[in-house]
Amino acid sequence: MDAQGRGRAGDNNVDPADQWVFDPNTGNYELRLDHAGQAPARPADRKTAGSRRAAGKRGDDTDTRPLPTQRAHGDESADADERPGGGRASRRAAGSRAAAAAAAGPASRRKRKPKKSGKQKALYWTAGVVGFVLVAGCGGAFYLYQQLNGNISKVDVGVENDAVSDGPVNVLIIGTDARSGKGNSGYGDAGSVGHADTTILMHISKDRTNATALSIPRDMITDIPSCPTKQKDGSTKNIPGERGVRFNTSLGQEGRDPGCTWRTVEKLTGLKINHFMMADFNAVKSLSTAVDGVEVCAGKDLNDPKSHLKLKAGRHIVKGEQALAFVRTRHAIGFGSDLDRIKMQQQFLSSLIRKLKSSAFSSPAKLYDVSQAATKALTVDTGIGSANKLLDFGTDLKKVDIDKVTFATVPVLDNPDDPATVILNKTAADPLFAMVRADHALAKGKKGKDKKSAPAKKAPPEQVRVDVTNGGGPIGSAQETVDWLQNNKAAKLSTNAGNAPSKLAATRLEYAPNQADQAATLADWMGLPKSALKKSSQNAGDRVPMKLTLGKDFKAPGSPIEAPTETPDGVQNVNADDKNVCAK
């Protein structure tokens, strides 16, 4: 397999829809991958039929069926008429179930609704995670089983992180408007290789109690750094960076791959990305159809001739082409800008995630069909490039509840030099990015579970020993800080250690366990957040200094670096559990 290619699931001709068989011992259908379509092997001491029926009444089995997710929107070209199919597998599975049930005898009429297992909960949450991809143009549903590994496309972006992390997780969700792919010829720009048409950076907190999804406007003017891209022949080509260009040109244009968008977002936000997911237009249509429609709300009559969306004021269930039209529309709402379309996407995604989290799919054949379509559309980095890795990823994130997910839009201003574009509103964006970097939840009342601890003992100023280096602050910041510590705080044991070997997005204080009292004093003076404090595992000698590295978030000594704990003014945001959002 080359860096851009797809794997292959295997050469057997078994239809997984026929591998769901009725187990009379539990009264439920189960997946059997060893002998397709056959009932489970019966031990010699198997109970009588009567006892099997009694066991079925207990209903104490767990259902580990996984769920899907999807992606996508394009631009203003005419829509193509593409309707998802896939009924053949369902009919075969129905026949298999009927035959197995007849052979096993009558099942229990009543049984307790099975509880969701840990794996199923993980898959539901993972479906919600990838559901963000839906409008981002990205998507996927993944099935735990090996057959779907061959559907997942991977891109080697030169960074391979583990699927599971013990820290915060940042997932970049990219929706491309490329016309490639079945049914996509009617969308996007003719002849274009595609752009980062919709991009969402999803941040999941370290304690997995909340998540923030930042929508990045595609027409925002920004700088794109140089990026290495893996070629089909295995070689690496470095794509030169550009300054002052639209954000959406970070993908596709000049041969850029998702790694270029990855590096652009890291440079913009100061957040380190763990993984990316990307897809095109089909996800919205197929997933919205699979869940039997997604509820949306129109605050007025909507009629957009560009996206072909026509809705009366009120609540509606949309799926397929109508769902795609909803997330693509912008001319019928607000000022007709991409910023208005982002609000439509956030409303749709919130509703979709609620639907995914509450749905209990009962048809194995339907699950299989949707999972097939979803994974065929999904492109990811190599760190989560298999069904098992995706499941591990979802298991890690399953604690986040729907009411702890907040959508927000990176704040921008009109570009005075070009009315068709926007520029970053640094006054609102800088504290927003700092808030996310510090792992603070955006919505009021949605913060993570902070563990209460006794106030740390503080050392007197004359005992605070620290080396200060500049790793991203203004020129001269290290010496300015040392002067301030010595003259304003009487910390005479502070020293200018010059420039740091590398740039840091956030200021960092490294200290040993036996320097905790010194660190507490310095953190209080500098206004450092808890995330800036890095304690080592071993004690330091009496004359060994702490290391304070000033990052890009450093402004001046005495100016607190602590990130805000409330959403900054000027930041549009909505909670995913808010059912009262309507498009206007």
Backbone hydrogen bonds, N-H to C=O, Kabsch-Sander energy under -0.5 kcal/mol:
donor,donor_aa,acceptor,acceptor_aa,energy
5,G,2,D,-1.1
7,G,152,I,-0.8
18,D,15,D,-2.4
19,Q,16,P,-1.4
20,W,17,A,-0.6
21,V,19,Q,-0.7
21,V,30,E,-2.8
23,D,28,N,-2.8
26,T,23,D,-1.4
27,G,23,D,-2.5
28,N,23,D,-0.9
30,E,21,V,-2.9
32,R,19,Q,-2.5
33,L,31,L,-0.6
38,Q,35,H,-1.9
46,R,43,P,-1.7
52,R,48,T,-2.1
53,R,49,A,-2.3
54,A,50,G,-1.9
55,A,51,S,-2.4
56,G,52,R,-2.1
57,K,53,R,-1.4
58,R,54,A,-0.9
58,R,55,A,-0.7
59,G,55,A,-0.9
59,G,56,G,-0.5
63,D,115,K,-0.8
64,T,62,T,-0.7
72,A,133,V,-1.2
82,E,80,A,-1.2
83,R,81,D,-0.5
91,R,87,G,-1.9
92,R,88,R,-2.1
93,A,89,A,-2.7
94,A,90,S,-2.3
95,G,91,R,-2.1
96,S,92,R,-2.3
97,R,93,A,-2.6
98,A,94,A,-2.3
99,A,95,G,-2.3
100,A,96,S,-2.4
101,A,97,R,-2.6
102,A,98,A,-2.2
103,A,99,A,-2.0
104,A,100,A,-1.6
105,G,101,A,-1.0
112,R,57,K,-0.8
117,S,63,D,-0.8
121,K,117,S,-2.4
122,A,118,G,-2.1
123,L,119,K,-2.2
124,Y,120,Q,-2.5
125,W,121,K,-2.4
126,T,122,A,-2.7
127,A,123,L,-2.4
128,G,124,Y,-1.8
129,V,125,W,-2.6
130,V,126,T,-3.0
131,G,127,A,-1.3
132,F,128,G,-0.8
132,F,129,V,-1.5
133,V,130,V,-1.1
134,L,130,V,-0.6
134,L,131,G,-1.1
135,V,131,G,-0.5
135,V,132,F,-0.5
136,A,132,F,-1.2
137,G,133,V,-0.8
137,G,134,L,-0.8
138,C,133,V,-3.0
142,F,67,L,-0.9
143,Y,141,A,-0.5
148,L,145,Y,-1.7
149,N,146,Q,-1.6
150,G,146,Q,-0.5
151,N,148,L,-1.6
152,I,148,L,-0.7
152,I,149,N,-1.1
153,S,378,L,-2.0
154,K,5,G,-1.3
155,V,380,V,-2.0
157,V,155,V,-0.9
169,V,204,I,-2.3
171,V,169,V,-0.5
171,V,202,M,-2.9
172,L,170,N,-0.5
172,L,275,H,-2.9
173,I,171,V,-0.6
173,I,200,I,-3.1
174,I,172,L,-0.6
174,I,277,M,-3.0
175,G,198,T,-3.1
176,T,174,I,-0.6
176,T,279,A,-2.1
177,D,195,H,-0.8
179,R,192,S,-0.6
184,N,181,G,-1.8
187,Y,184,N,-1.6
192,S,189,D,-1.9
196,A,248,N,-2.2
197,D,175,G,-1.1
197,D,195,H,-1.8
198,T,175,G,-1.7
199,T,216,I,-0.6
200,I,173,I,-2.6
201,L,214,L,-2.7
202,M,171,V,-3.0
202,M,200,I,-0.7
203,H,201,L,-0.6
203,H,212,T,-3.5
204,I,169,V,-3.3
204,I,202,M,-0.5
205,S,210,N,-2.5
208,R,205,S,-1.5
211,A,404,K,-2.6
212,T,203,H,-2.7
213,A,406,T,-3.1
214,L,201,L,-3.1
214,L,212,T,-0.6
215,S,213,A,-0.6
215,S,408,A,-3.2
216,I,199,T,-2.6
220,M,217,P,-1.2
221,I,422,V,-2.8
222,T,245,V,-3.0
224,I,242,E,-3.1
227,C,239,I,-2.0
229,T,237,K,-2.8
230,K,156,D,-0.6
231,Q,235,S,-3.4
234,G,231,Q,-2.0
237,K,229,T,-2.9
239,I,227,C,-3.0
239,I,237,K,-0.6
242,E,224,I,-2.1
245,V,222,T,-2.5
247,F,220,M,-1.9
248,N,218,R,-2.1
249,T,246,R,-1.3
250,S,247,F,-2.1
251,L,248,N,-1.0
252,G,256,R,-2.4
253,Q,251,L,-1.8
255,G,252,G,-1.5
256,R,253,Q,-1.6
260,C,257,D,-2.0
261,T,257,D,-0.9
262,W,258,P,-2.6
263,R,259,G,-2.2
264,T,260,C,-2.0
265,V,261,T,-2.4
266,E,262,W,-1.9
267,K,263,R,-2.1
268,L,264,T,-1.9
269,T,265,V,-2.7
270,G,266,E,-2.4
273,I,271,L,-0.5
274,N,170,N,-2.8
275,H,170,N,-1.5
277,M,172,L,-2.4
278,M,379,T,-2.7
279,A,174,I,-1.4
284,V,71,R,-2.5
284,V,281,F,-0.8
285,K,281,F,-0.7
286,S,282,N,-2.5
287,L,283,A,-2.8
288,S,284,V,-1.8
289,T,285,K,-1.5
290,A,286,S,-2.1
291,V,287,L,-2.0
292,D,289,T,-1.7
293,G,288,S,-3.0
294,V,318,V,-2.6
296,V,316,H,-2.9
298,A,314,G,-2.8
299,G,297,C,-0.5
299,G,583,A,-4.0
300,K,583,A,-0.6
302,L,311,L,-3.5
304,D,309,L,-2.6
308,H,304,D,-2.0
309,L,304,D,-1.1
310,K,308,H,-0.5
311,L,302,L,-2.5
314,G,298,A,-2.7
316,H,296,V,-2.6
318,V,294,V,-2.6
318,V,316,H,-0.6
320,G,285,K,-0.8
322,Q,319,K,-1.2
323,A,319,K,-0.6
324,L,320,G,-2.0
325,A,321,E,-2.4
326,F,322,Q,-1.9
327,V,323,A,-1.9
328,R,324,L,-1.2
329,T,325,A,-1.3
333,I,330,R,-1.0
336,G,333,I,-2.2
341,R,337,S,-1.5
342,I,338,D,-2.0
343,K,339,L,-1.1
344,M,340,D,-1.4
345,Q,341,R,-2.4
346,Q,342,I,-2.5
347,Q,343,K,-2.2
348,F,344,M,-2.4
349,L,345,Q,-2.9
350,S,346,Q,-2.2
351,S,347,Q,-2.1
352,L,348,F,-2.7
353,I,349,L,-2.7
354,R,350,S,-2.0
355,K,351,S,-2.1
356,L,352,L,-2.9
357,K,353,I,-2.6
358,S,354,R,-1.5
359,S,355,K,-1.7
367,L,363,S,-2.3
368,Y,364,P,-2.4
369,D,365,A,-2.5
370,V,366,K,-2.5
371,S,367,L,-2.6
372,Q,368,Y,-2.5
373,A,369,D,-2.2
374,A,370,V,-2.6
375,T,371,S,-2.5
376,K,372,Q,-1.7
377,A,373,A,-0.8
377,A,374,A,-1.0
378,L,374,A,-0.8
379,T,278,M,-2.2
380,V,153,S,-2.3
381,D,276,F,-1.1
382,T,155,V,-0.6
384,I,381,D,-1.5
385,G,382,T,-1.1
390,L,386,S,-2.3
391,L,387,A,-2.2
392,D,388,N,-2.4
393,F,389,K,-2.4
394,G,390,L,-2.5
395,T,391,L,-2.6
396,D,392,D,-2.0
397,L,393,F,-1.1
398,K,394,G,-0.6
398,K,395,T,-0.7
400,V,397,L,-1.5
404,K,401,D,-1.9
405,V,402,I,-1.3
406,T,211,A,-2.3
406,T,404,K,-0.5
407,F,574,V,-3.0
408,A,213,A,-2.8
409,T,572,Q,-2.0
410,V,215,S,-2.7
413,L,423,I,-3.0
415,N,421,T,-1.7
418,D,415,N,-1.0
421,T,418,D,-2.0
422,V,219,D,-1.8
423,I,413,L,-2.7
424,L,221,I,-0.5
425,N,411,P,-2.3
426,K,424,L,-1.3
428,A,425,N,-0.9
429,A,425,N,-3.0
430,D,426,K,-2.3
432,L,428,A,-1.2
433,F,429,A,-3.0
434,A,430,D,-2.3
435,M,431,P,-2.2
436,V,432,L,-2.0
437,R,433,F,-2.8
438,A,434,A,-1.9
439,D,436,V,-1.7
440,H,435,M,-2.5
446,K,443,A,-1.7
450,D,448,G,-1.4
459,A,517,D,-2.0
463,Q,460,P,-2.1
464,V,461,P,-1.4
465,R,463,Q,-0.8
466,V,464,V,-0.5
466,V,493,L,-1.3
467,D,546,M,-2.9
468,V,495,T,-3.2
469,T,548,L,-2.7
470,N,498,G,-2.1
471,G,469,T,-0.7
471,G,550,L,-2.5
473,G,550,L,-0.8
477,S,474,P,-1.9
480,E,476,G,-2.2
481,T,477,S,-2.4
482,V,478,A,-2.2
483,D,479,Q,-2.6
484,W,480,E,-1.9
485,L,481,T,-2.7
486,Q,482,V,-2.5
487,N,483,D,-2.6
488,N,484,W,-2.5
489,K,484,W,-0.8
489,K,485,L,-0.9
491,A,485,L,-2.6
492,K,490,A,-1.4
493,L,464,V,-0.5
494,S,491,A,-1.1
495,T,466,V,-2.3
497,A,468,V,-3.1
497,A,495,T,-0.7
500,A,470,N,-2.3
504,L,471,G,-3.4
508,R,549,T,-2.4
509,L,532,A,-3.1
510,E,508,R,-0.5
510,E,547,K,-2.8
511,Y,534,K,-2.0
515,Q,512,A,-2.1
516,A,513,P,-1.3
519,A,515,Q,-2.7
520,A,516,A,-2.2
521,T,517,D,-1.7
522,L,518,Q,-2.5
523,A,519,A,-2.8
524,D,520,A,-1.7
525,W,521,T,-2.1
526,M,522,L,-2.7
527,G,523,A,-1.3
528,L,523,A,-2.0
532,A,529,P,-1.6
533,L,530,K,-1.5
534,K,509,L,-2.9
534,K,532,A,-0.6
535,K,533,L,-0.6
536,S,511,Y,-2.7
544,V,541,G,-1.3
546,M,465,R,-2.4
547,K,510,E,-2.3
548,L,467,D,-3.1
548,L,546,M,-0.5
549,T,508,R,-3.0
549,T,547,K,-0.6
550,L,469,T,-2.8
550,L,548,L,-0.6
551,G,549,T,-0.5
552,K,504,L,-2.3
553,D,505,A,-0.7
554,F,551,G,-1.7
559,S,556,A,-2.2
561,I,526,M,-0.8
561,I,527,G,-1.0
562,E,527,G,-2.0
567,T,442,L,-0.8
571,V,568,P,-1.2
572,Q,570,G,-0.7
574,V,407,F,-2.5
576,A,405,V,-3.0
578,D,575,N,-1.9
579,K,577,D,-0.7
581,V,578,D,-0.5
583,A,297,C,-2.7
